[in-house]
């Protein structure tokens, strides 16, 4: 909890007149952050954001070299981790290098697996189930280049959105409805919007940083990361085009939004999320202040909170150091985990009958819901836990348009998939375990499927 001294300084900041310097320090970086993360651009047949366009430009520049770069990064992660664990050099005994490379044995194994899978896939040596285009190839050739370029710019540019008062401004404005409807801070609206415009991974990255800085407690961070990290419009367009229902995009996205909102209201009120403690990350404690403790006009209060936050924003050198650490943590810590977990998940989905077996109980459920080709659709209802695009792949050969509509909508509302979001959450400091991610995935499936089916019968027929 904030100290009395912190509370007094916050109240003083609320009552103090807003200086021109403070207002500009809030407005200029925040408007830049909004422009980069929250304003969509139409580029050809797709919708993107400024940061995404920069990532796409870097991806186009590096081109076919990116899988090789990813492989080198993964190998460096293993080599540096092994050296730090065995040699214990002075430069890694404290500080950021220790945090990056002196990791728990489980993460050492994950980094080794990630590098091993990448080497086998890049040089096409080893078992086919690892090196195949739709397992290791998807992770190294399709996903790794996106993560390298996307997270490079996200880690560097995200402070403009979260460190200069914009979160405080929006959070204070919409605090009451978000607390009433979702039981969450108003600033979580930014997480959802950034996900919607850019990527679900950006939403998780924002949530992680806000939790580590003391603006979300454990329950809030867990709920936001698993319910507000929605997929982007661009990805939704990709799914509808691939599955052959792009002419139904408006009813499709309406269905996704309605089902997603209902799940966001219900899931955080159920275990395991409801049992998370309302305690904050110990090194920083509680730093959030969204409630209007005086009788000020809401807009004036929100602006005052934003300016007060901007005045305390880190300087350029500190921001640069923090951004570079985030990039290194993503490259050396997150990327190996994504490759390792994602490859294993795709192998289980593509080369074993595991998801088919697990989906047997779904067949009578889908038949009861009057979904055509229920037996073919059943595996697609659960395989999204491995990767969000897999349900679309499995459903692409289904003849029934209604069934393809339902599967596509469900894949976007389940949110938890291990090839990216799941790995990112497990790597973060947000207190979520693998079994909890499984339960949340199943809860979201149980809650959103009936809504999607009702709307599909209504909108598609």
Buried (B, 14 or more C-beta within 10 A) or exposed (E): EBEEEBEEBBEEBBEEEBEEEBBEBBBEBBBBBBBBBBEBEEEEEBBBBBBBBBBBEBBEEBEEEBBEBBBBBBBEBBEBBBEBBEEEEEEBEEEBBBBBBBBEEEBBEBBBBBBBBBBBBBEEEBEEBBBBEBBBBBBBBEBBBBBBBBBBBBBBBBBBBBBBBBBBBBBBBBBBEBBEEBBBBBBBBBBBBBBBBBBBBBBBBBBBBBBBBBBBBBBBBBBBBBBBBBBBBBBBBBBBBBBBBBEBBEBBBBBBBBBBBBBBBBBBEEEBBEEBEEEBBEEEEBBBBBEBEEEBEEEEBBBBBBBBBBBEBEEEEEBEEBBEBBBBBBBBBBBBBBBBBBBBBBBBBBBEEBBBEBBEEBBEBBBEBEBBBBEBBBBBBBBBBBBBBBBBBBBBEBEBBBBBBBBBBBBBBBBBBBBBBBBBBBBBEBBBEEEBBBBBBBBBBEBBBEBBBBBBBEBBE
